[in-house]
Amino acid sequence: MEIVFGVLALFVIIILMKGIRVIQQAETMIIERLGRYHRTLESGINVIIPIIDKPRNIDWRYVRTDPAGKNLYVATKTPKIDLRETVYDFPRQGVITRDNVTIEINALLYFQVVDPFKSLYEISNLPDAIQKLTQTTLRNVIGALELDETLTSRDTINGKLREILDEASGKWGVKVNRVELQDIIPPRDIQEAMEKQMRAERERRATILTAEASKTAAVLESEGLREAEVNRAEGVKRSQVLIAEGEAEARKAVASAEAEAIRLVTQTVKESGGDPVQYLVAIRYVEAMKEMAANGNKTVFMPYEASGVMGSLGALKHIFDAKG
């Protein structure tokens, strides 16, 4: 009897232990009673009826790191459903663009289970379904774009993928938050052609920049020469104006001095009783003869009237000497 009671007590303890379920934060569990959905357990301690209530397993994937440091996704069945955001790194796959270029794309998917009931009862294998849906949607989106658009429109592709996947996976109780394209790898010959194109584009830009720099330098040089010529012309003009003004002032001064001298001579000649006109003409004759003699002329021809003028000049000289 003691053995029987001991076995019964052990059985009761095991049953009680199986009836207590501890659910961690951000996790949940689906309980079925006699094969039908009963309830969804919350975080913390939950009590169920053993044998009658059983948790329903869900297909899931978790990350495991191999000795080489590479992340591996391992498929398993677990009664606990993770409500946190989960990331799936799908293997690289080949897709064809609209211009018939085969490229390899590696995508990342960030999703979260928001309805555990739907994620368990609306789809048989949630991770596999999400992967297949992502791959087919990616082929459809890339197939509508050309290679250049695919390489330059990652944000657009990510937005389209997220929108389509979120709408398609909504009935599975899943919310797709983000889709990221990690790598877009075109064929080797396409890469070489793109590198040549980029090199040619850089050379073209360099040539354009050099030409624009030469053009700017030529324009600046011509403007500098023009400004220099203008400044030089302004300087010459100003110099000539100043010279002309100086000559005019000098001539005015000379003319004023000559006029004053003539006035004084005329006044003196008149006071002496002589003819001022004859005196001035005689002075001009004398100056002219000096210039002719200075030029080396040996023979000087004088008009007949010059003797009278010279005589008048001699008479005036005697008068000036007398007044002396």
Backbone bond lengths (Angstrom), bond angles and torsions (degrees), N, CA, C in turn:
res aa  C-N    CA-C-N  psi(-1)  N-CA   C-N-CA  omega(-1)  CA-C   N-CA-C  phi
1 M - - - 1.469 - - 1.522 111.55 -
2 E 1.311 115.52 -40.05 1.470 117.81 179.27 1.526 111.02 -62.49
3 I 1.334 115.33 -36.51 1.471 118.54 178.70 1.512 110.32 -66.65
4 V 1.339 115.50 -41.16 1.471 119.13 -179.63 1.514 110.51 -64.48
5 F 1.331 116.78 -45.54 1.464 119.55 178.88 1.542 111.16 -63.66
6 G 1.312 115.71 -35.81 1.460 118.07 177.77 1.513 112.33 -65.68
7 V 1.345 115.40 -40.73 1.469 119.06 178.42 1.514 110.25 -66.16
8 L 1.378 116.58 -41.93 1.470 119.75 179.29 1.536 111.19 -63.29
9 A 1.337 115.37 -40.42 1.468 118.61 179.53 1.526 111.22 -64.56
10 L 1.333 115.51 -41.69 1.465 118.89 177.89 1.522 111.49 -63.48
11 F 1.348 114.88 -38.73 1.473 118.62 179.06 1.519 111.18 -64.81
12 V 1.345 115.42 -41.97 1.476 118.65 179.61 1.515 110.62 -64.00
13 I 1.334 116.65 -40.60 1.465 119.42 179.29 1.528 111.19 -63.14
14 I 1.328 116.67 -41.83 1.471 120.19 179.02 1.514 110.42 -64.33
15 I 1.356 116.18 -41.33 1.466 119.78 179.15 1.522 110.44 -62.91
16 L 1.323 116.57 -43.48 1.458 119.68 179.84 1.524 111.34 -64.27
17 M 1.328 116.02 -40.10 1.463 119.14 178.65 1.519 111.00 -64.19
18 K 1.320 117.42 -38.92 1.464 119.73 178.20 1.524 112.03 -70.91
19 G 1.313 116.90 -20.44 1.458 119.90 179.24 1.510 113.78 -82.91
20 I 1.316 117.57 -7.58 1.471 121.23 179.33 1.531 108.60 -104.47
21 R 1.305 116.40 123.30 1.464 122.70 179.90 1.533 108.94 -121.47
22 V 1.330 115.62 125.00 1.464 121.70 177.29 1.521 107.89 -103.52
23 I 1.314 116.41 117.49 1.467 123.11 -178.52 1.530 108.48 -106.04
24 Q 1.308 116.55 125.92 1.458 120.76 179.98 1.531 111.19 -76.35
25 Q 1.345 114.02 165.15 1.461 120.05 178.87 1.527 110.25 -62.56
26 A 1.346 116.39 143.10 1.476 124.01 179.95 1.518 111.34 66.27
27 E 1.343 118.01 23.36 1.462 122.76 173.19 1.516 109.37 -132.41
28 T 1.303 115.83 162.20 1.460 121.29 177.34 1.516 108.95 -149.99
29 M 1.346 116.24 174.23 1.461 121.35 -178.37 1.529 108.61 -149.43
30 I 1.327 116.33 137.64 1.451 122.70 178.22 1.535 108.23 -94.83
31 I 1.340 117.04 125.98 1.466 123.04 -179.92 1.525 108.78 -109.10
32 E 1.313 115.16 129.51 1.467 122.53 175.04 1.530 109.01 -109.91
33 R 1.302 115.52 138.35 1.462 121.23 176.53 1.518 108.85 -112.66
34 L 1.313 113.26 114.97 1.466 120.77 -177.98 1.523 111.45 55.25
35 G 1.334 116.18 40.81 1.457 122.51 174.16 1.517 115.77 88.60
36 R 1.340 118.04 -2.81 1.459 121.14 -179.83 1.530 109.62 -117.35
37 Y 1.358 114.46 154.16 1.464 118.89 179.83 1.521 109.50 -60.76
38 H 1.337 114.51 132.21 1.462 119.46 -179.87 1.528 111.20 -113.06
39 R 1.359 116.53 -57.96 1.461 118.99 -179.92 1.530 109.96 -164.59
40 T 1.331 113.57 168.10 1.468 121.57 177.85 1.514 108.48 -109.91
41 L 1.307 116.34 123.13 1.458 120.67 -176.55 1.532 110.68 -76.94
42 E 1.335 113.72 144.71 1.455 120.96 177.82 1.527 109.79 -95.43
43 S 1.358 115.37 172.22 1.459 119.88 178.06 1.532 110.01 -67.35
44 G 1.342 115.45 140.28 1.456 120.73 -179.51 1.523 111.14 116.03
45 I 1.365 116.64 -155.42 1.457 122.21 -178.86 1.523 109.35 -91.86
46 N 1.330 116.21 129.67 1.457 122.91 178.55 1.528 108.56 -129.92
47 V 1.321 114.94 145.43 1.470 121.68 -179.69 1.523 109.09 -114.71
48 I 1.323 115.26 128.50 1.460 121.71 176.90 1.529 108.69 -125.27
49 I 1.318 115.43 167.24 1.466 120.78 178.20 1.519 108.16 -93.15
50 P 1.310 117.74 113.33 1.467 119.52 -178.92 1.539 111.11 -59.80
51 I 1.294 114.66 156.57 1.469 124.70 -179.70 1.515 110.79 70.16
52 I 1.316 118.81 -45.72 1.473 120.98 -179.34 1.534 109.84 -80.35
53 D 1.357 116.59 -45.85 1.460 121.24 -179.95 1.529 108.55 -98.80
54 K 1.325 114.77 130.89 1.455 120.63 178.83 1.532 110.02 -135.39
55 P 1.340 117.66 141.54 1.473 119.57 175.71 1.527 110.88 -74.84
56 R 1.327 114.91 145.67 1.463 120.81 178.97 1.521 108.66 -95.97
57 N 1.322 117.52 126.53 1.461 122.33 179.59 1.522 110.89 -76.52
58 I 1.336 115.41 147.27 1.456 122.30 177.20 1.526 108.79 -123.21
59 D 1.328 116.29 144.42 1.464 120.75 175.68 1.528 109.14 -73.59
60 W 1.317 114.82 132.07 1.468 119.44 -176.28 1.521 109.17 -146.16
61 R 1.331 114.89 165.89 1.459 121.30 176.15 1.520 108.88 -130.11
62 Y 1.297 114.93 141.51 1.451 119.77 176.02 1.522 108.89 -131.54
63 V 1.326 115.15 159.61 1.459 121.57 -175.50 1.523 109.21 -92.16
64 R 1.329 115.01 133.01 1.456 121.30 174.25 1.522 108.25 -129.98
65 T 1.316 116.39 135.65 1.461 121.77 -179.21 1.517 109.64 -95.65
66 D 1.348 116.43 124.27 1.455 121.11 179.67 1.524 110.32 -80.38
67 P 1.329 119.42 171.12 1.474 121.15 -179.75 1.517 113.58 -57.55
68 A 1.339 118.10 -25.95 1.460 120.63 179.66 1.521 112.91 -80.18
69 G 1.345 117.33 -2.70 1.459 121.04 -179.89 1.509 114.25 87.36
70 K 1.328 117.99 10.86 1.454 121.69 -179.20 1.521 109.56 -94.71
71 N 1.341 115.80 138.91 1.462 120.75 179.52 1.519 110.27 -79.76
72 L 1.318 115.16 130.87 1.459 121.49 178.27 1.523 108.86 -121.42
73 Y 1.339 116.01 137.29 1.457 121.29 177.09 1.523 108.91 -95.72
74 V 1.333 116.13 121.09 1.459 122.77 -177.19 1.525 108.45 -107.68
75 A 1.331 116.64 125.39 1.460 121.56 177.72 1.521 110.04 -81.50
76 T 1.320 115.84 138.63 1.454 120.90 -179.17 1.525 109.00 -154.09
77 K 1.330 116.03 171.21 1.457 123.26 174.55 1.519 107.85 -116.42
78 T 1.317 116.06 130.79 1.451 121.33 -176.74 1.520 109.45 -142.12
79 P 1.353 117.42 145.42 1.469 118.87 178.71 1.525 113.07 -78.96
80 K 1.334 117.22 -15.52 1.456 120.76 -177.72 1.534 110.19 -94.96
81 I 1.306 114.75 136.00 1.464 121.25 -179.86 1.532 107.72 -107.24
82 D 1.313 116.15 124.40 1.472 121.98 -179.22 1.523 109.08 -83.91
83 L 1.323 115.66 123.07 1.461 121.01 -178.25 1.531 112.69 -94.26
84 R 1.312 117.27 -0.12 1.459 120.21 178.85 1.533 110.48 -78.86
85 E 1.346 114.69 166.44 1.461 119.00 177.34 1.531 109.03 -68.96
86 T 1.308 115.29 132.11 1.456 122.10 -176.88 1.515 109.51 -116.68
87 V 1.331 116.19 142.14 1.447 121.12 179.11 1.517 109.05 -115.09
88 Y 1.334 115.35 133.18 1.455 122.13 175.54 1.515 108.77 -115.88
89 D 1.315 116.11 125.64 1.463 122.28 175.92 1.522 107.28 -101.40
90 F 1.327 115.26 98.51 1.459 119.47 -174.83 1.525 110.11 -76.07
91 P 1.312 117.85 148.78 1.473 120.42 178.80 1.520 110.78 -64.80
92 R 1.316 114.92 156.02 1.456 121.30 -178.11 1.529 109.64 -64.95
93 Q 1.327 115.42 137.36 1.460 120.34 -178.82 1.522 109.73 -134.16
94 G 1.330 115.70 153.14 1.457 121.46 178.51 1.514 111.84 -92.22
95 V 1.312 116.90 132.66 1.470 123.09 177.45 1.524 108.21 -129.87
96 I 1.319 115.21 158.88 1.463 121.63 -177.18 1.524 108.60 -114.09
97 T 1.328 116.56 129.64 1.458 121.48 178.29 1.522 110.67 -81.18
98 R 1.320 115.47 176.24 1.459 119.90 -177.93 1.514 112.31 -66.75
99 D 1.333 117.67 -28.48 1.462 120.95 177.31 1.531 111.80 -93.47
100 N 1.350 116.05 25.57 1.473 123.02 171.40 1.525 113.27 61.02
101 V 1.311 117.06 44.35 1.460 122.73 174.21 1.523 107.71 -113.46
102 T 1.330 116.71 124.57 1.456 121.28 -179.78 1.519 109.36 -87.06
103 I 1.325 116.41 124.07 1.462 121.80 179.76 1.524 108.57 -128.02
104 E 1.323 115.41 158.82 1.454 121.67 177.89 1.521 109.71 -107.77
105 I 1.347 115.35 132.34 1.463 121.08 -175.75 1.523 109.08 -129.36
106 N 1.322 114.86 136.89 1.457 122.10 174.96 1.522 107.81 -116.22
107 A 1.351 116.92 123.57 1.463 121.45 -173.37 1.516 111.05 -116.96
108 L 1.327 115.20 150.19 1.460 123.67 173.13 1.521 108.45 -115.90
109 L 1.331 116.53 136.34 1.462 121.50 -179.09 1.526 109.09 -123.88
110 Y 1.330 116.19 127.27 1.457 122.39 176.96 1.533 107.77 -110.98
111 F 1.316 117.45 116.46 1.460 120.97 -178.85 1.519 109.63 -137.85
112 Q 1.346 115.53 168.39 1.455 121.72 -176.74 1.520 109.05 -146.85
113 V 1.322 116.75 136.94 1.466 122.04 176.99 1.524 108.30 -80.42
114 V 1.323 116.17 118.14 1.469 120.97 -179.88 1.522 112.03 -107.75
115 D 1.330 117.68 -18.22 1.468 121.93 178.03 1.523 108.17 -135.17
116 P 1.334 117.89 95.63 1.469 119.98 -177.82 1.529 113.36 -60.01
117 F 1.319 117.26 -33.38 1.473 120.26 -179.57 1.524 110.94 -61.15
118 K 1.351 117.07 -48.13 1.466 120.41 -179.42 1.527 111.10 -68.38
119 S 1.330 117.13 -39.34 1.458 119.29 -178.85 1.520 112.43 -64.51
120 L 1.342 117.33 -19.27 1.453 120.52 -179.46 1.518 112.61 -99.21
121 Y 1.329 117.20 -36.09 1.453 120.09 -172.97 1.530 114.17 -105.15
122 E 1.346 118.45 -14.46 1.455 120.07 -179.20 1.523 112.79 -93.43
123 I 1.338 118.24 -14.43 1.462 122.55 -178.74 1.515 108.01 -145.07
124 S 1.313 116.02 142.42 1.467 119.18 -175.94 1.518 112.48 -79.99
125 N 1.323 117.50 -39.59 1.464 121.66 -178.53 1.524 107.87 -135.07
126 L 1.324 115.91 94.72 1.457 120.82 -172.58 1.520 113.03 -62.62
127 P 1.336 121.32 -50.15 1.478 119.84 -178.94 1.520 112.85 -60.76
128 D 1.331 117.22 -41.73 1.455 119.81 -179.83 1.524 110.73 -66.69
129 A 1.328 116.60 -39.87 1.464 119.65 179.42 1.523 111.16 -64.59
130 I 1.334 117.50 -40.08 1.463 120.98 179.37 1.522 109.90 -65.82
131 Q 1.321 117.29 -40.94 1.465 120.12 179.30 1.518 111.49 -63.67
132 K 1.331 116.90 -47.98 1.466 119.91 -179.65 1.520 111.43 -64.06
133 L 1.328 116.24 -39.81 1.465 119.51 178.23 1.520 111.05 -63.52
134 T 1.329 116.88 -41.69 1.462 120.54 179.19 1.525 111.17 -64.36
135 Q 1.291 117.93 -42.78 1.464 121.76 -179.01 1.524 111.34 -64.58
136 T 1.323 117.36 -46.76 1.472 119.59 -179.59 1.524 111.33 -67.26
137 T 1.325 116.69 -39.69 1.469 119.29 178.71 1.520 110.79 -65.34
138 L 1.333 116.05 -38.49 1.457 119.80 178.34 1.523 111.26 -63.73
139 R 1.320 117.50 -40.53 1.468 120.25 176.88 1.526 111.24 -62.36
140 N 1.324 116.72 -41.73 1.472 119.88 -179.41 1.527 111.71 -65.83
141 V 1.342 116.31 -42.49 1.471 119.63 -177.81 1.519 110.40 -68.76
142 I 1.336 117.84 -44.79 1.462 120.92 -179.23 1.521 110.53 -68.95
143 G 1.329 117.37 -33.55 1.461 120.03 179.52 1.511 113.73 -64.82
144 A 1.328 117.81 -18.78 1.466 121.18 178.39 1.518 112.70 -92.38
145 L 1.336 117.40 1.48 1.457 121.44 -178.03 1.517 109.91 -121.13
146 E 1.335 115.17 151.79 1.455 120.25 172.73 1.536 109.45 -84.94
147 L 1.327 114.84 170.48 1.461 119.78 -174.43 1.525 111.35 -60.11
148 D 1.332 117.23 -46.55 1.469 120.02 -178.73 1.528 111.25 -61.58
149 E 1.333 116.69 -40.45 1.461 120.02 178.27 1.523 111.06 -66.19
150 T 1.318 116.91 -37.10 1.467 120.54 179.58 1.523 111.23 -64.52
151 L 1.326 116.65 -40.39 1.461 120.56 -177.26 1.521 112.93 -74.11
152 T 1.326 116.86 -26.06 1.468 120.22 -175.21 1.528 113.67 -109.05
153 S 1.328 118.67 2.92 1.466 120.61 -174.20 1.525 111.00 -127.22
154 R 1.303 117.11 47.52 1.466 119.66 -179.30 1.519 111.81 -64.28
155 D 1.315 116.85 -41.86 1.463 119.32 -179.86 1.522 111.10 -62.64
156 T 1.336 116.42 -40.22 1.466 119.73 178.44 1.519 111.17 -65.01
157 I 1.332 116.67 -43.14 1.466 120.53 179.04 1.523 110.29 -64.13
158 N 1.332 117.08 -43.64 1.460 120.13 178.99 1.523 111.45 -60.30
159 G 1.330 115.96 -41.81 1.460 119.63 179.83 1.522 112.09 -64.99
160 K 1.336 116.40 -43.62 1.468 119.61 178.97 1.525 111.42 -64.19
161 L 1.323 117.20 -44.47 1.466 120.56 178.90 1.525 111.23 -60.74
162 R 1.318 116.82 -46.10 1.465 119.63 -179.01 1.519 111.19 -61.58
163 E 1.338 116.69 -42.39 1.453 119.97 -178.82 1.531 111.50 -64.98
164 I 1.336 116.91 -45.16 1.465 120.31 -178.35 1.524 111.02 -68.29
165 L 1.343 116.96 -44.47 1.465 120.14 -178.69 1.519 111.49 -67.11
166 D 1.314 117.51 -38.20 1.459 120.22 179.80 1.529 110.88 -64.83
167 E 1.327 115.35 -39.90 1.466 118.62 179.54 1.531 111.29 -69.51
168 A 1.347 116.63 -40.45 1.467 119.67 -177.29 1.518 112.26 -73.62
169 S 1.342 117.92 -33.11 1.465 120.86 -177.12 1.517 113.15 -92.62
170 G 1.331 117.59 1.77 1.460 119.71 179.94 1.517 112.44 -63.30
171 K 1.331 117.43 -35.90 1.470 119.92 179.89 1.525 112.29 -72.33
172 W 1.337 118.00 -9.80 1.463 121.77 176.52 1.526 111.52 -93.67
173 G 1.328 116.86 2.56 1.458 119.98 -178.24 1.507 113.56 75.93
174 V 1.340 117.03 27.35 1.463 122.67 -176.44 1.524 108.83 -119.43
175 K 1.313 116.20 139.75 1.458 123.16 175.73 1.519 108.54 -112.93
176 V 1.339 117.56 116.45 1.464 122.55 177.65 1.527 108.05 -87.05
177 N 1.315 115.95 115.64 1.463 120.97 -176.42 1.524 112.97 -89.07
178 R 1.323 117.16 -45.90 1.458 120.26 -177.48 1.522 109.78 -147.59
179 V 1.332 114.37 152.50 1.457 122.10 171.66 1.522 106.53 -133.14
180 E 1.312 116.85 126.80 1.457 122.13 -177.77 1.523 109.83 -125.07
181 L 1.335 115.93 132.63 1.460 121.44 173.54 1.525 108.50 -90.75
182 Q 1.330 116.35 114.42 1.463 119.84 -178.50 1.524 111.78 -75.59
183 D 1.304 116.20 -56.43 1.462 121.65 -174.66 1.517 109.95 -130.20
184 I 1.332 115.04 137.54 1.467 121.86 170.93 1.523 105.81 -124.80
185 I 1.327 116.26 106.85 1.459 121.23 -172.40 1.535 109.22 -114.43
186 P 1.332 118.41 108.16 1.466 120.71 175.45 1.520 111.07 -78.48
187 P 1.325 118.72 170.73 1.468 121.15 177.72 1.526 111.57 -61.76
188 R 1.348 114.46 161.25 1.459 120.17 -175.70 1.519 112.35 -60.99
189 D 1.345 117.76 -42.88 1.464 119.63 -179.33 1.527 111.36 -65.76
190 I 1.332 115.98 -34.31 1.463 119.15 177.33 1.528 110.01 -68.22
191 Q 1.330 116.77 -39.39 1.463 119.41 177.40 1.523 111.34 -61.94
192 E 1.335 116.80 -42.92 1.459 119.61 178.46 1.519 111.40 -62.96
193 A 1.345 116.38 -41.96 1.467 119.69 178.35 1.530 110.90 -63.72
194 M 1.332 116.13 -39.65 1.460 119.54 178.74 1.523 111.26 -66.31
195 E 1.327 116.58 -38.74 1.464 119.53 177.20 1.523 111.29 -63.63
196 K 1.343 116.83 -41.97 1.462 119.84 176.97 1.527 110.79 -63.44
197 Q 1.320 115.69 -41.64 1.458 119.39 179.08 1.531 111.21 -63.32
198 M 1.328 115.98 -42.78 1.458 119.12 178.39 1.526 111.32 -64.55
199 R 1.346 116.13 -39.93 1.464 119.45 178.84 1.531 110.45 -64.19
200 A 1.349 116.08 -43.40 1.468 119.64 178.23 1.526 111.36 -63.89
201 E 1.334 116.09 -38.18 1.460 119.20 178.74 1.523 111.28 -65.33
202 R 1.342 116.29 -41.36 1.465 118.80 177.80 1.528 111.32 -64.82
203 E 1.339 116.70 -39.98 1.467 119.24 178.15 1.527 110.49 -65.09
204 R 1.342 116.18 -39.04 1.466 119.05 178.51 1.528 110.93 -63.04
205 R 1.329 115.43 -43.57 1.462 118.72 178.74 1.520 111.01 -63.94
206 A 1.339 116.58 -39.89 1.457 119.31 178.02 1.522 111.44 -63.09
207 T 1.355 116.29 -41.35 1.463 119.86 178.07 1.521 111.44 -63.26
208 I 1.329 115.66 -42.05 1.466 119.68 179.48 1.529 110.39 -64.12
209 L 1.326 116.39 -43.25 1.461 119.25 179.71 1.526 111.40 -64.54
210 T 1.356 116.32 -38.67 1.463 119.64 177.86 1.522 110.96 -64.42
211 A 1.353 115.32 -43.91 1.464 119.57 179.42 1.526 111.13 -63.51
212 E 1.314 116.30 -42.68 1.460 119.44 178.77 1.530 110.84 -64.65
213 A 1.338 116.52 -38.48 1.460 119.05 177.74 1.531 111.56 -65.08
214 S 1.361 115.90 -41.55 1.469 119.44 178.16 1.530 110.55 -64.32
215 K 1.330 115.44 -41.24 1.468 119.59 179.00 1.526 110.61 -62.48
216 T 1.314 115.91 -45.76 1.464 119.67 179.37 1.520 111.37 -62.48
217 A 1.355 115.46 -42.10 1.462 118.97 178.98 1.528 111.30 -62.91
218 A 1.372 116.44 -41.96 1.460 119.70 178.96 1.523 111.40 -63.99
219 V 1.335 115.92 -42.00 1.468 119.64 179.07 1.522 110.60 -63.16
220 L 1.329 115.52 -45.83 1.468 118.61 179.61 1.525 111.58 -63.87
221 E 1.351 115.69 -39.29 1.473 118.61 178.85 1.518 111.15 -64.37
222 S 1.355 116.99 -44.26 1.472 119.97 179.19 1.524 110.98 -64.07
223 E 1.346 115.63 -40.12 1.464 117.80 177.34 1.524 111.03 -64.26
224 G 1.353 116.22 -37.94 1.459 119.03 177.50 1.520 111.76 -64.77
225 L 1.365 116.68 -43.28 1.466 119.59 177.69 1.527 111.18 -62.83
226 R 1.322 115.19 -40.75 1.463 118.26 179.50 1.523 110.72 -63.42
227 E 1.337 116.24 -44.90 1.451 118.94 178.63 1.528 110.86 -62.82
228 A 1.347 115.76 -38.56 1.460 118.38 178.33 1.525 111.58 -64.15
229 E 1.362 117.23 -44.16 1.460 120.38 178.42 1.522 111.09 -62.72
230 V 1.339 115.57 -40.89 1.473 118.49 178.99 1.519 110.15 -63.04
231 N 1.337 115.17 -44.77 1.463 118.11 179.67 1.533 111.40 -64.22
232 R 1.357 115.25 -39.99 1.463 118.38 178.81 1.532 110.73 -64.46
233 A 1.352 115.91 -43.44 1.469 119.51 179.05 1.527 111.06 -63.64
234 E 1.345 115.61 -40.11 1.458 118.66 177.20 1.532 110.70 -62.90
235 G 1.349 115.19 -39.73 1.459 117.96 178.12 1.520 112.49 -64.39
236 V 1.358 117.13 -44.69 1.475 120.61 178.42 1.516 110.97 -61.56
237 K 1.347 113.79 -43.90 1.463 118.33 179.62 1.524 110.54 -60.63
238 R 1.310 116.10 -46.41 1.455 119.34 -179.42 1.527 111.05 -64.20
239 S 1.342 116.24 -39.09 1.466 120.16 178.76 1.524 111.15 -63.57
240 Q 1.357 115.76 -44.92 1.466 118.74 179.30 1.521 111.85 -64.10
241 V 1.328 115.23 -38.00 1.468 118.41 178.45 1.523 110.33 -63.36
242 L 1.339 114.68 -44.00 1.459 118.32 -179.99 1.529 111.24 -64.74
243 I 1.374 115.95 -40.66 1.473 119.26 177.89 1.525 110.86 -62.43
244 A 1.347 115.22 -45.34 1.465 118.92 -179.95 1.524 111.15 -62.32
245 E 1.346 115.04 -42.35 1.457 117.69 178.87 1.532 110.29 -63.70
246 G 1.368 115.99 -39.34 1.471 118.65 178.12 1.519 112.07 -63.93
247 E 1.361 115.26 -44.15 1.463 118.18 178.68 1.525 111.56 -63.28
248 A 1.334 114.40 -39.94 1.472 116.83 179.49 1.527 110.49 -63.59
249 E 1.345 115.75 -44.18 1.460 118.91 178.51 1.529 110.71 -62.08
250 A 1.373 115.87 -40.10 1.469 118.63 179.31 1.521 111.19 -64.33
251 R 1.355 115.96 -43.99 1.466 118.94 178.95 1.521 111.27 -63.20
252 K 1.326 114.81 -39.17 1.462 117.00 178.00 1.527 110.17 -62.38
253 A 1.336 115.46 -41.97 1.471 118.62 -179.83 1.526 111.00 -65.23
254 V 1.357 117.05 -42.70 1.458 120.80 178.72 1.521 110.75 -63.66
255 A 1.349 114.13 -44.97 1.475 117.67 -179.75 1.520 111.11 -62.31
256 S 1.347 115.19 -40.92 1.467 118.07 178.75 1.524 110.86 -63.95
257 A 1.345 116.11 -40.28 1.469 119.07 179.11 1.520 110.52 -65.72
258 E 1.354 117.17 -44.82 1.464 119.89 178.60 1.526 111.38 -62.10
259 A 1.339 114.39 -41.78 1.474 116.90 179.82 1.528 111.12 -62.32
260 E 1.349 115.48 -41.17 1.456 119.46 178.64 1.527 111.10 -65.48
261 A 1.364 115.09 -39.45 1.473 118.26 178.64 1.516 111.23 -65.61
262 I 1.344 116.08 -43.85 1.480 119.81 179.10 1.518 110.05 -62.62
263 R 1.314 115.93 -39.68 1.469 118.39 179.90 1.525 110.68 -63.17
264 L 1.336 115.79 -43.14 1.455 119.10 -179.79 1.530 111.35 -66.67
265 V 1.375 115.66 -42.48 1.467 118.89 178.63 1.523 110.72 -62.80
266 T 1.314 115.04 -44.51 1.477 119.44 -178.92 1.522 110.69 -61.31
267 Q 1.323 114.85 -43.06 1.458 118.08 179.87 1.534 111.00 -63.63
268 T 1.336 115.83 -41.48 1.465 120.23 -179.14 1.532 111.07 -66.55
269 V 1.366 115.91 -42.03 1.466 119.45 -179.74 1.513 110.71 -64.61
270 K 1.328 116.91 -40.44 1.457 120.36 -179.96 1.524 110.01 -65.33
271 E 1.325 114.34 -41.40 1.467 115.89 179.51 1.529 111.37 -65.78
272 S 1.323 116.55 -26.44 1.470 120.56 -179.83 1.525 112.11 -85.92
273 G 1.315 118.41 -3.12 1.470 122.23 178.77 1.498 113.30 85.03
274 G 1.269 120.47 13.27 1.462 124.23 -179.71 1.514 111.88 -98.14
275 D 1.372 113.41 179.10 1.474 120.54 179.41 1.529 107.84 -101.17
276 P 1.323 118.00 115.77 1.483 120.63 -178.94 1.518 112.83 -62.12
277 V 1.320 116.84 -35.81 1.476 119.76 -177.17 1.512 109.83 -64.10
278 Q 1.369 116.17 -48.53 1.450 118.33 179.46 1.522 111.52 -60.88
279 Y 1.307 116.45 -36.17 1.458 119.48 179.66 1.529 111.61 -64.27
280 L 1.318 117.56 -46.01 1.466 121.63 -179.19 1.520 110.97 -65.42
281 V 1.374 115.25 -39.17 1.467 118.59 178.53 1.524 109.33 -65.11
282 A 1.319 117.32 -39.44 1.454 120.53 179.37 1.514 111.09 -63.71
283 I 1.346 116.22 -39.65 1.479 119.96 176.88 1.509 110.72 -60.84
284 R 1.337 116.65 -42.21 1.474 120.17 -179.31 1.526 110.47 -65.49
285 Y 1.368 117.12 -36.69 1.459 120.67 177.73 1.516 110.20 -63.06
286 V 1.327 115.20 -42.78 1.468 118.78 -178.48 1.524 110.30 -63.60
287 E 1.320 116.70 -44.52 1.471 120.06 179.86 1.511 110.96 -63.17
288 A 1.344 116.80 -39.74 1.464 120.49 179.94 1.521 110.08 -65.06
289 M 1.325 118.14 -40.29 1.463 120.18 179.47 1.523 110.87 -67.42
290 K 1.318 116.94 -35.83 1.466 119.04 176.01 1.529 111.08 -61.69
291 E 1.307 116.39 -43.04 1.473 119.65 -179.68 1.521 110.48 -65.56
292 M 1.333 116.36 -39.03 1.463 119.31 179.65 1.511 110.39 -67.71
293 A 1.333 116.66 -38.28 1.459 119.25 178.89 1.519 110.94 -69.65
294 A 1.338 115.36 -35.13 1.471 118.75 179.40 1.509 111.47 -68.24
295 N 1.340 118.19 -24.56 1.478 121.82 -179.81 1.519 112.14 -82.92
296 G 1.348 118.28 -0.59 1.466 120.83 176.18 1.518 114.04 92.45
297 N 1.318 119.83 11.93 1.459 121.96 178.28 1.542 108.83 -76.41
298 K 1.343 117.06 128.85 1.467 122.85 179.65 1.532 112.41 -89.38
299 T 1.296 116.12 -28.08 1.467 120.53 -177.01 1.500 108.47 -114.33
300 V 1.299 117.33 128.77 1.453 123.21 -179.24 1.513 108.10 -119.99
301 F 1.319 117.57 124.03 1.468 122.97 177.48 1.504 107.86 -98.88
302 M 1.307 116.57 129.21 1.451 122.53 -178.75 1.525 108.56 -122.06
303 P 1.307 117.68 140.85 1.475 119.90 177.84 1.528 110.38 -67.43
304 Y 1.306 115.07 163.25 1.451 120.71 -176.53 1.509 111.09 -63.49
305 E 1.345 114.65 -36.99 1.461 118.33 -177.21 1.507 111.77 -68.58
306 A 1.341 118.26 -18.14 1.465 120.61 -175.87 1.532 111.23 -65.41
307 S 1.349 118.92 -28.86 1.462 120.13 -179.35 1.516 111.03 -66.54
308 G 1.341 114.69 -36.68 1.465 117.99 177.30 1.498 111.69 -67.66
309 V 1.351 113.74 -39.81 1.478 117.64 179.49 1.508 110.12 -64.28
310 M 1.320 117.54 -44.83 1.452 121.13 -179.19 1.530 110.02 -63.06
311 G 1.370 115.28 -36.52 1.463 117.98 177.49 1.510 111.35 -63.66
312 S 1.324 115.64 -40.19 1.469 119.69 177.16 1.505 110.57 -63.28
313 L 1.352 116.00 -40.23 1.467 120.63 -179.81 1.536 109.99 -63.78
314 G 1.368 115.47 -38.41 1.460 117.85 179.32 1.514 110.79 -67.75
315 A 1.343 117.74 -39.11 1.468 120.70 179.02 1.514 110.24 -63.06
316 L 1.380 116.24 -41.65 1.455 119.69 -179.74 1.509 110.86 -65.55
317 K 1.344 116.33 -35.57 1.478 119.77 -179.99 1.529 109.16 -62.64
318 H 1.388 115.91 -42.69 1.468 118.38 179.64 1.520 110.61 -64.51
319 I 1.325 115.60 -34.53 1.468 118.25 179.62 1.523 109.74 -67.23
320 F 1.359 116.65 -45.74 1.479 120.37 179.25 1.537 111.23 -61.59
321 D 1.362 114.43 -38.87 1.447 117.05 -179.88 1.532 111.52 -66.90
322 A 1.335 114.58 -35.63 1.467 118.97 -179.56 1.523 110.60 -66.53
323 K 1.345 114.80 -36.79 1.477 118.49 -179.24 1.544 110.07 -78.17
324 G 1.285 111.40 -20.61 1.406 122.16 -179.38 1.364 127.48 -7.68
